[in-house]
Amino acid sequence: MAFPHLSNLSISVEKQGPAKVTKASFPLRYGKFSEIRTSEYEFLFNLNGEIKFIRGLDANWPHPAEQLKRTDGNDWVYYSVGDDSSENGIISWLGEYYLPCLPYPSNPIWEINYFSNPVIMNAFAAWPQLYANLYGAKNDKLHPKAKDLIGNILNNDDKVLHERSQNIHSIIGGRVSVLPPDTRHVDYEIIPLNIADGCLFHCKFCCVKSAQRFQARSRNDIIKQIRQLKLVYGRNLENYNALFLGNHDALEAGDELIFIAASKAYKDFGFGARTKNTFLFLFGSADSFLKSKNQLFEKLDHLPFYTYINIGLESIDQSTLEFIGKPLSESKVREAFKKMLDINATYKNIEVTTNFIIGEGLSAEHYRSLKELLRDAPVTTRGKGAIYLSPLKDSPKKRELLPLINEIKDQSKIPVYIYLIQRL
């Protein structure tokens, strides 16, 4: 419902966008949201009245497809189309038409410091100005729906938004330091539910995993998280269709705990009432993946989700594995890679992806063996599964790695993309 030019604002309450996320070169709006426009900016709010997107509308804005997005972790991420928004540009490297520019250290193949762009920073300044204008207009003679929207927005100032993100982290037991790369398929919009803590491996090169010893959560803890998360997300649960079972090796928690958590969350979060396109994401280690029996994959395949499992293999070269402190053998990496291909070929609703590292200081043998592995992979089509190349965080001149990435992509029978480490 639209209410044009109230207090010099154009207000649209609870617009309905497509339910299914699709790949598009222009930012599409999914699910239900409300919109307020000024002459210069577009502001989008979720069903709780929380600010979600800001986009410039005048000729000074860098690109009409670029925008600012606030995550559930209360980070502001700038979505850029980069140097080249064609099929040969960002989408060929990331699998998406945009590059999320993060406000914290990560591993991007190139960096865009949006804080140094005065046009983008003016959009940040426009948000508190809009808030002040809405506060002044709250007693105007407005349509009840517009008045309710303004009230909800005013109830979600920056302090409340920060506290809500802290509440989410407190419920699940800490910030999610890295999301699976496959969550790009839902624009990183997931509900986090931790079923385990810690990691089986504590690799020397890794900058995102905790030093905790691996331990699965209890069933009661998981049910408590679901109950509390449902309250925090409130009405905006309607806009989610994806679940992340964390944290760094949920696969090691075992089929019973995974099944209980996924089934309970599906029901309590109301996923099935809105769409058939629901997604489940989780990490696994090479060890937990290799010891997982067919029984687990059969259960996952029959869940009401399309499931992505991401496995970190890092290298097929033994000397590189030792150099980065990854406690794997070359033979185990090959075994896990073969199992990934087998699972993807066998199960309709499961897709396993894997990660390999790139960066300065890695040997020629690391790259030679990786190219050979991907070139000789026994697959007939570039369908299910993906290889994610993760630039080492401290590699200088990461942008210079693009020719190498293209070499690996050209030789691979499996789709190859860059892994951008994004937190929640």
Kinemage of the C-alpha trace (Angstrom):
@kinemage 1
@onewidth
@group {chain A} dominant
@subgroup {mainchain}
@vectorlist {calphas} color= white
{ca met a 1} P 0.000 0.000 0.000
{ca ala a 2} L 1.530 3.311 -1.120
{ca phe a 3} L 1.106 6.742 0.452
{ca pro a 4} L 2.760 9.293 -1.841
{ca his a 5} L 4.627 12.336 -0.554
{ca leu a 6} L 3.634 12.386 3.103
{ca ser a 7} L 5.862 15.019 4.689
{ca asn a 8} L 7.872 15.077 1.432
{ca leu a 9} L 8.304 11.283 1.640
{ca ser a 10} L 6.911 8.543 -0.564
{ca ile a 11} L 5.905 5.655 1.709
{ca ser a 12} L 5.008 2.111 0.642
{ca val a 13} L 3.911 -0.280 3.394
{ca glu a 14} L 4.612 -4.018 3.145
{ca lys a 15} L 5.276 -4.438 -0.536
{ca gln a 16} L 5.383 -8.054 -1.712
{ca gly a 17} L 8.419 -9.091 -3.729
{ca pro a 18} L 9.236 -12.522 -5.177
{ca ala a 19} L 9.666 -15.281 -2.585
{ca lys a 20} L 12.501 -16.984 -4.457
{ca val a 21} L 15.994 -15.490 -4.664
{ca thr a 22} L 17.296 -15.467 -8.239
{ca lys a 23} L 20.522 -14.271 -9.850
{ca ala a 24} L 19.964 -10.776 -11.225
{ca ser a 25} L 22.194 -7.900 -12.336
{ca phe a 26} L 19.917 -5.390 -10.595
{ca pro a 27} L 18.992 -5.570 -6.887
{ca leu a 28} L 15.652 -7.343 -6.579
{ca arg a 29} L 13.605 -7.139 -3.397
{ca tyr a 30} L 12.455 -10.457 -1.960
{ca gly a 31} L 9.684 -11.244 0.474
{ca lys a 32} L 7.765 -8.500 2.284
{ca phe a 33} L 9.301 -5.105 2.990
{ca ser a 34} L 8.372 -1.464 3.391
{ca glu a 35} L 9.926 1.378 1.454
{ca ile a 36} L 10.413 5.083 2.056
{ca arg a 37} L 11.753 7.305 -0.716
{ca thr a 38} L 13.095 10.806 -0.695
{ca ser a 39} L 14.261 12.679 -3.783
{ca glu a 40} L 17.774 11.309 -3.231
{ca tyr a 41} L 17.501 7.929 -1.466
{ca glu a 42} L 15.537 4.719 -1.202
{ca phe a 43} L 15.270 3.201 2.296
{ca leu a 44} L 13.977 -0.359 2.795
{ca phe a 45} L 12.758 -1.819 6.087
{ca asn a 46} L 11.984 -5.383 7.120
{ca leu a 47} L 8.738 -6.503 8.766
{ca asn a 48} L 10.016 -5.485 12.198
{ca gly a 49} L 10.666 -1.926 10.997
{ca glu a 50} L 14.453 -2.413 10.993
{ca ile a 51} L 16.462 -0.554 8.356
{ca lys a 52} L 17.786 -3.063 5.792
{ca phe a 53} L 18.889 -1.284 2.581
{ca ile a 54} L 19.868 2.216 1.473
{ca arg a 55} L 20.307 3.086 -2.205
{ca gly a 56} L 21.052 6.402 -3.875
{ca leu a 57} L 18.645 7.597 -6.561
{ca asp a 58} L 20.335 10.633 -8.081
{ca ala a 59} L 23.051 10.847 -10.724
{ca asn a 60} L 25.837 11.099 -8.133
{ca trp a 61} L 25.280 7.546 -6.846
{ca pro a 62} L 28.111 5.268 -8.108
{ca his a 63} L 25.825 2.774 -9.911
{ca pro a 64} L 22.051 2.132 -9.809
{ca ala a 65} L 22.665 -1.540 -8.892
{ca glu a 66} L 24.855 -0.658 -5.891
{ca gln a 67} L 23.478 -0.317 -2.376
{ca leu a 68} L 24.172 -0.484 1.337
{ca lys a 69} L 22.833 -3.456 3.278
{ca arg a 70} L 22.607 -3.912 7.044
{ca thr a 71} L 23.060 -7.524 8.169
{ca asp a 72} L 21.508 -9.252 11.178
{ca gly a 73} L 24.932 -8.916 12.791
{ca asn a 74} L 24.500 -5.124 12.409
{ca asp a 75} L 27.290 -4.730 9.857
{ca trp a 76} L 26.793 -2.313 6.976
{ca val a 77} L 27.984 -3.958 3.748
{ca tyr a 78} L 28.328 -2.062 0.481
{ca tyr a 79} L 27.292 -4.057 -2.581
{ca ser a 80} L 29.441 -3.042 -5.552
{ca val a 81} L 29.276 -4.175 -9.178
{ca gly a 82} L 33.067 -3.714 -9.344
{ca asp a 83} L 34.971 -2.839 -12.488
{ca asp a 84} L 32.948 -5.051 -14.805
{ca ser a 85} L 29.321 -6.054 -14.255
{ca ser a 86} L 29.132 -8.185 -17.417
{ca glu a 87} L 29.118 -12.002 -17.554
{ca asn a 88} L 32.930 -11.837 -17.739
{ca gly a 89} L 33.235 -9.698 -14.630
{ca ile a 90} L 32.258 -10.197 -11.019
{ca ile a 91} L 29.730 -12.956 -11.671
{ca ser a 92} L 32.409 -15.130 -13.286
{ca trp a 93} L 34.553 -14.871 -10.140
{ca leu a 94} L 31.924 -14.826 -7.386
{ca gly a 95} L 28.897 -16.507 -8.957
{ca glu a 96} L 26.925 -13.323 -8.188
{ca tyr a 97} L 26.463 -9.964 -9.887
{ca tyr a 98} L 27.800 -8.051 -6.902
{ca leu a 99} L 30.805 -7.849 -4.617
{ca pro a 100} L 29.995 -7.421 -0.910
{ca cys a 101} L 32.485 -4.839 0.402
{ca leu a 102} L 32.854 -5.606 4.087
{ca pro a 103} L 33.568 -3.119 6.889
{ca tyr a 104} L 36.032 -5.493 8.605
{ca pro a 105} L 39.209 -7.370 7.550
{ca ser a 106} L 38.473 -10.324 5.281
{ca asn a 107} L 40.051 -12.013 2.254
{ca pro a 108} L 38.665 -10.149 -0.779
{ca ile a 109} L 40.399 -10.567 -4.119
{ca trp a 110} L 40.327 -6.790 -4.291
{ca glu a 111} L 39.283 -4.199 -1.777
{ca ile a 112} L 36.945 -1.233 -2.098
{ca asn a 113} L 37.032 1.181 0.814
{ca tyr a 114} L 33.553 2.650 0.660
{ca phe a 115} L 34.249 4.719 3.779
{ca ser a 116} L 36.463 6.945 1.629
{ca asn a 117} L 33.651 7.714 -0.836
{ca pro a 118} L 31.789 10.865 0.304
{ca val a 119} L 28.743 9.995 -1.830
{ca ile a 120} L 28.272 6.684 -0.003
{ca met a 121} L 28.967 8.239 3.375
{ca asn a 122} L 26.283 10.836 2.647
{ca ala a 123} L 23.833 7.924 2.414
{ca phe a 124} L 24.808 6.915 5.945
{ca ala a 125} L 24.153 10.467 7.082
{ca ala a 126} L 20.781 10.439 5.313
{ca trp a 127} L 19.538 7.581 7.505
{ca pro a 128} L 19.644 9.470 10.861
{ca gln a 129} L 18.193 12.498 9.063
{ca leu a 130} L 15.288 10.371 7.806
{ca tyr a 131} L 14.825 9.029 11.349
{ca ala a 132} L 14.621 12.585 12.673
{ca asn a 133} L 12.127 13.545 9.954
{ca leu a 134} L 9.944 10.548 10.794
{ca tyr a 135} L 10.042 11.471 14.453
{ca gly a 136} L 8.764 14.924 13.513
{ca ala a 137} L 6.035 13.473 11.308
{ca lys a 138} L 4.757 10.819 13.746
{ca asn a 139} L 1.889 13.034 14.949
{ca asp a 140} L 0.823 14.139 11.466
{ca lys a 141} L -2.515 13.021 10.090
{ca leu a 142} L -1.321 9.874 8.385
{ca his a 143} L -3.000 6.717 7.186
{ca pro a 144} L -2.989 4.179 10.071
{ca lys a 145} L -0.737 1.764 8.153
{ca ala a 146} L 1.816 4.490 7.433
{ca lys a 147} L 1.629 5.616 11.047
{ca asp a 148} L 2.207 2.048 12.285
{ca leu a 149} L 5.232 1.691 9.990
{ca ile a 150} L 6.743 4.935 11.247
{ca gly a 151} L 6.157 3.821 14.829
{ca asn a 152} L 7.954 0.533 14.185
{ca ile a 153} L 10.892 2.327 12.558
{ca leu a 154} L 11.174 4.763 15.465
{ca asn a 155} L 11.227 1.792 17.862
{ca asn a 156} L 14.356 0.519 16.089
{ca asp a 157} L 16.983 3.204 16.518
{ca asp a 158} L 20.689 2.414 16.197
{ca lys a 159} L 20.998 1.459 19.860
{ca val a 160} L 18.134 -1.063 19.595
{ca leu a 161} L 19.540 -2.522 16.371
{ca his a 162} L 22.933 -3.022 18.018
{ca glu a 163} L 21.363 -4.656 21.068
{ca arg a 164} L 19.287 -7.005 18.920
{ca ser a 165} L 22.367 -8.194 17.014
{ca gln a 166} L 24.143 -8.749 20.334
{ca asn a 167} L 21.124 -10.726 21.506
{ca ile a 168} L 21.347 -13.047 18.492
{ca his a 169} L 25.044 -13.642 19.179
{ca ser a 170} L 24.320 -14.291 22.847
{ca ile a 171} L 21.593 -16.829 22.047
{ca ile a 172} L 23.777 -18.931 19.750
{ca gly a 173} L 26.913 -18.561 21.876
{ca gly a 174} L 28.966 -15.997 19.968
{ca arg a 175} L 29.337 -14.270 16.637
{ca val a 176} L 29.421 -16.437 13.498
{ca ser a 177} L 32.966 -15.701 12.315
{ca val a 178} L 32.433 -17.130 8.840
{ca leu a 179} L 29.399 -18.218 6.831
{ca pro a 180} L 29.581 -21.078 4.321
{ca pro a 181} L 30.386 -19.711 0.849
{ca asp a 182} L 27.224 -21.349 -0.519
{ca thr a 183} L 25.073 -18.930 1.516
{ca arg a 184} L 25.674 -16.506 -1.369
{ca his a 185} L 22.746 -18.305 -3.028
{ca val a 186} L 20.392 -16.683 -0.490
{ca asp a 187} L 22.329 -13.401 -0.266
{ca tyr a 188} L 23.761 -14.522 3.107
{ca glu a 189} L 20.262 -14.238 4.632
{ca ile a 190} L 20.198 -17.193 7.027
{ca ile a 191} L 19.009 -17.947 10.535
{ca pro a 192} L 21.984 -19.262 12.567
{ca leu a 193} L 21.536 -22.240 14.875
{ca asn a 194} L 24.604 -23.700 16.580
{ca ile a 195} L 24.611 -27.450 17.144
{ca ala a 196} L 28.321 -27.727 17.955
{ca asp a 197} L 31.292 -25.628 19.057
{ca gly a 198} L 34.960 -25.787 18.184
{ca cys a 199} L 36.736 -27.616 15.391
{ca leu a 200} L 38.387 -30.988 14.865
{ca phe a 201} L 41.392 -29.285 13.269
{ca his a 202} L 43.191 -26.167 14.448
{ca cys a 203} L 45.049 -25.306 11.249
{ca lys a 204} L 47.906 -22.813 11.423
{ca phe a 205} L 46.699 -20.749 8.442
{ca cys a 206} L 43.073 -20.389 9.600
{ca cys a 207} L 41.992 -16.988 10.903
{ca val a 208} L 38.282 -17.610 11.573
{ca lys a 209} L 37.933 -20.776 13.658
{ca ser a 210} L 38.069 -20.865 17.434
{ca ala a 211} L 40.634 -22.689 19.537
{ca gln a 212} L 37.849 -24.583 21.325
{ca arg a 213} L 37.859 -28.347 21.450
{ca phe a 214} L 35.012 -29.765 19.380
{ca gln a 215} L 31.860 -30.483 21.347
{ca ala a 216} L 28.296 -31.035 20.188
{ca arg a 217} L 25.508 -29.066 21.848
{ca ser a 218} L 22.745 -30.807 23.777
{ca arg a 219} L 19.273 -31.288 22.374
{ca asn a 220} L 17.844 -28.999 25.072
{ca asp a 221} L 20.316 -26.247 24.165
{ca ile a 222} L 19.284 -26.427 20.503
{ca ile a 223} L 15.573 -26.279 21.340
{ca lys a 224} L 16.236 -23.291 23.632
{ca gln a 225} L 18.084 -21.475 20.815
{ca ile a 226} L 15.179 -22.051 18.423
{ca arg a 227} L 12.660 -20.714 20.927
{ca gln a 228} L 14.696 -17.582 21.649
{ca leu a 229} L 15.615 -16.915 18.011
{ca lys a 230} L 11.943 -17.099 17.058
{ca leu a 231} L 11.227 -14.278 19.504
{ca val a 232} L 14.141 -12.120 18.327
{ca tyr a 233} L 13.361 -12.426 14.616
{ca gly a 234} L 9.672 -11.828 15.242
{ca arg a 235} L 7.494 -11.038 12.225
{ca asn a 236} L 10.492 -10.890 9.937
{ca leu a 237} L 10.826 -14.690 10.110
{ca glu a 238} L 8.486 -14.561 7.110
{ca asn a 239} L 11.378 -13.314 4.989
{ca tyr a 240} L 13.721 -16.243 5.684
{ca asn a 241} L 13.930 -19.573 3.924
{ca ala a 242} L 17.422 -20.692 4.937
{ca leu a 243} L 19.031 -22.215 8.036
{ca phe a 244} L 22.725 -22.379 8.932
{ca leu a 245} L 23.650 -25.184 11.331
{ca gly a 246} L 26.872 -24.045 12.956
{ca asn a 247} L 29.404 -23.680 13.809
{ca his a 248} L 32.635 -24.839 12.110
{ca asp a 249} L 31.971 -28.575 11.762
{ca ala a 250} L 28.275 -29.310 12.278
{ca leu a 251} L 28.681 -32.507 10.265
{ca glu a 252} L 30.719 -33.961 13.143
{ca ala a 253} L 27.667 -33.556 15.433
{ca gly a 254} L 26.127 -36.595 13.734
{ca asp a 255} L 22.960 -37.430 11.869
{ca glu a 256} L 20.612 -37.566 14.889
{ca leu a 257} L 21.440 -34.064 16.152
{ca ile a 258} L 21.464 -32.580 12.627
{ca phe a 259} L 18.081 -34.127 11.874
{ca ile a 260} L 16.526 -32.962 15.167
{ca ala a 261} L 17.813 -29.391 14.749
{ca ala a 262} L 16.818 -29.070 11.086
{ca ser a 263} L 13.356 -30.595 11.561
{ca lys a 264} L 12.535 -28.557 14.677
{ca ala a 265} L 13.746 -25.302 13.103
{ca tyr a 266} L 11.799 -25.976 9.899
{ca lys a 267} L 8.588 -26.380 11.870
{ca asp a 268} L 9.039 -23.633 14.479
{ca phe a 269} L 10.380 -21.016 12.066
{ca gly a 270} L 7.470 -21.725 9.720
{ca phe a 271} L 9.597 -22.327 6.644
{ca gly a 272} L 7.168 -24.757 5.021
{ca ala a 273} L 4.189 -22.406 5.304
{ca arg a 274} L 5.743 -19.869 2.918
{ca thr a 275} L 7.762 -21.558 0.205
{ca lys a 276} L 9.012 -24.914 -1.028
{ca asn a 277} L 12.437 -23.384 -1.721
{ca thr a 278} L 14.139 -23.861 1.642
{ca phe a 279} L 17.870 -24.275 2.197
{ca leu a 280} L 20.129 -25.816 4.812
{ca phe a 281} L 23.826 -24.912 5.084
{ca leu a 282} L 26.574 -26.503 7.166
{ca phe a 283} L 30.322 -26.942 7.326
{ca gly a 284} L 32.112 -30.246 7.562
{ca ser a 285} L 35.755 -31.314 7.905
{ca ala a 286} L 37.396 -33.938 5.738
{ca asp a 287} L 37.329 -36.376 8.666
{ca ser a 288} L 33.669 -35.851 9.576
{ca phe a 289} L 32.710 -36.048 5.901
{ca leu a 290} L 34.603 -39.262 5.246
{ca lys a 291} L 33.215 -41.049 8.281
{ca ser a 292} L 29.617 -39.976 7.555
{ca lys a 293} L 27.577 -43.002 6.518
{ca asn a 294} L 24.959 -43.280 3.804
{ca gln a 295} L 22.335 -43.139 6.539
{ca leu a 296} L 23.154 -39.470 7.205
{ca phe a 297} L 22.935 -38.498 3.543
{ca glu a 298} L 19.689 -40.432 3.124
{ca lys a 299} L 18.206 -38.471 6.039
{ca leu a 300} L 19.453 -35.157 4.676
{ca asp a 301} L 18.107 -35.943 1.224
{ca his a 302} L 14.616 -36.497 2.657
{ca leu a 303} L 14.552 -33.329 4.762
{ca pro a 304} L 12.381 -30.492 3.374
{ca phe a 305} L 15.561 -28.565 2.519
{ca tyr a 306} L 18.046 -28.381 -0.316
{ca thr a 307} L 21.259 -28.961 1.653
{ca tyr a 308} L 24.703 -27.497 1.000
{ca ile a 309} L 27.695 -29.029 2.801
{ca asn a 310} L 30.993 -27.156 2.532
{ca ile a 311} L 34.247 -29.036 3.174
{ca gly a 312} L 37.677 -27.429 3.649
{ca leu a 313} L 40.379 -29.429 1.846
{ca glu a 314} L 42.796 -26.530 1.085
{ca ser a 315} L 45.401 -28.407 -0.992
{ca ile a 316} L 46.129 -31.649 -2.793
{ca asp a 317} L 49.893 -31.200 -2.265
{ca gln a 318} L 51.369 -32.845 0.854
{ca ser a 319} L 54.110 -30.251 1.404
{ca thr a 320} L 51.518 -27.447 1.222
{ca leu a 321} L 49.255 -29.219 3.716
{ca glu a 322} L 52.190 -29.427 6.116
{ca phe a 323} L 53.160 -25.792 5.448
{ca ile a 324} L 49.701 -24.480 6.375
{ca gly a 325} L 49.346 -26.825 9.355
{ca lys a 326} L 46.457 -28.845 7.925
{ca pro a 327} L 46.512 -32.322 9.531
{ca leu a 328} L 45.489 -34.172 6.367
{ca ser a 329} L 47.274 -36.481 3.971
{ca glu a 330} L 47.146 -36.111 0.213
{ca ser a 331} L 45.390 -39.482 -0.015
{ca lys a 332} L 42.668 -38.353 2.406
{ca val a 333} L 42.082 -35.174 0.384
{ca arg a 334} L 41.705 -37.252 -2.782
{ca glu a 335} L 39.320 -39.614 -0.992
{ca ala a 336} L 37.168 -36.732 0.267
{ca phe a 337} L 37.148 -35.105 -3.178
{ca lys a 338} L 35.961 -38.358 -4.770
{ca lys a 339} L 33.266 -38.758 -2.123
{ca met a 340} L 32.074 -35.206 -2.831
{ca leu a 341} L 31.579 -36.125 -6.497
{ca asp a 342} L 29.794 -39.358 -5.552
{ca ile a 343} L 27.395 -37.643 -3.128
{ca asn a 344} L 26.558 -34.951 -5.678
{ca ala a 345} L 25.815 -37.591 -8.300
{ca thr a 346} L 23.724 -39.757 -5.965
{ca tyr a 347} L 21.472 -37.428 -3.980
{ca lys a 348} L 18.987 -35.031 -5.524
{ca asn a 349} L 18.741 -32.589 -2.620
{ca ile a 350} L 22.358 -32.499 -1.407
{ca glu a 351} L 25.209 -30.465 -2.853
{ca val a 352} L 28.731 -30.744 -1.470
{ca thr a 353} L 31.270 -28.013 -2.209
{ca thr a 354} L 34.888 -27.680 -1.179
{ca asn a 355} L 37.560 -25.050 -0.560
{ca phe a 356} L 41.173 -24.730 -1.678
{ca ile a 357} L 43.587 -21.933 -0.809
{ca ile a 358} L 45.436 -19.547 -3.103
{ca gly a 359} L 47.878 -16.769 -2.293
{ca glu a 360} L 51.455 -15.586 -2.105
{ca gly a 361} L 54.070 -18.043 -0.877
{ca leu a 362} L 52.360 -21.234 -2.038
{ca ser a 363} L 54.412 -23.613 -4.175
{ca ala a 364} L 54.068 -24.233 -7.896
{ca glu a 365} L 53.279 -27.868 -7.011
{ca his a 366} L 50.207 -26.754 -5.038
{ca tyr a 367} L 48.765 -25.073 -8.119
{ca arg a 368} L 49.886 -27.796 -10.556
{ca ser a 369} L 48.277 -30.580 -8.516
{ca leu a 370} L 45.084 -28.553 -7.986
{ca lys a 371} L 44.698 -27.848 -11.709
{ca glu a 372} L 45.288 -31.531 -12.452
{ca leu a 373} L 42.714 -32.639 -9.857
{ca leu a 374} L 40.011 -30.342 -11.266
{ca arg a 375} L 40.906 -31.024 -14.910
{ca asp a 376} L 40.710 -34.804 -14.494
{ca ala a 377} L 37.645 -34.890 -12.221
{ca pro a 378} L 35.308 -37.684 -13.438
{ca val a 379} L 32.251 -35.487 -14.016
{ca thr a 380} L 30.362 -35.113 -17.261
{ca thr a 381} L 28.819 -31.650 -16.788
{ca arg a 382} L 29.545 -28.453 -14.837
{ca gly a 383} L 26.479 -28.996 -12.686
{ca lys a 384} L 26.268 -29.643 -8.952
{ca gly a 385} L 29.105 -28.791 -6.648
{ca ala a 386} L 31.565 -25.918 -6.685
{ca ile a 387} L 35.212 -25.274 -5.900
{ca tyr a 388} L 35.864 -22.176 -3.795
{ca leu a 389} L 39.305 -20.576 -3.896
{ca ser a 390} L 40.086 -18.780 -0.659
{ca pro a 391} L 42.827 -16.133 -0.830
{ca leu a 392} L 45.079 -16.313 2.206
{ca lys a 393} L 44.250 -13.325 4.374
{ca asp a 394} L 47.748 -11.827 4.456
{ca ser a 395} L 48.561 -12.303 0.776
{ca pro a 396} L 49.739 -8.983 -0.675
{ca lys a 397} L 48.357 -7.771 -4.006
{ca lys a 398} L 45.414 -10.163 -3.911
{ca arg a 399} L 44.011 -8.607 -7.079
{ca glu a 400} L 47.067 -9.943 -8.904
{ca leu a 401} L 45.725 -13.457 -8.263
{ca leu a 402} L 42.906 -13.008 -10.807
{ca pro a 403} L 44.900 -14.384 -13.803
{ca leu a 404} L 45.749 -17.480 -11.728
{ca ile a 405} L 42.114 -17.901 -10.740
{ca asn a 406} L 41.113 -17.706 -14.396
{ca glu a 407} L 43.707 -20.373 -15.265
{ca ile a 408} L 42.254 -22.724 -12.642
{ca lys a 409} L 38.675 -21.972 -13.774
{ca asp a 410} L 39.517 -22.658 -17.423
{ca gln a 411} L 40.951 -26.088 -16.640
{ca ser a 412} L 38.296 -27.203 -14.162
{ca lys a 413} L 35.338 -29.432 -15.001
{ca ile a 414} L 33.638 -28.090 -11.859
{ca pro a 415} L 32.523 -24.454 -11.374
{ca val a 416} L 35.201 -22.391 -9.602
{ca tyr a 417} L 34.516 -19.243 -7.565
{ca ile a 418} L 36.247 -17.019 -5.029
{ca tyr a 419} L 35.426 -17.630 -1.363
{ca leu a 420} L 34.676 -14.348 0.391
{ca ile a 421} L 34.824 -14.725 4.176
{ca gln a 422} L 31.708 -13.020 5.519
{ca arg a 423} L 30.589 -13.077 9.136
{ca leu a 424} L 27.223 -12.652 10.855
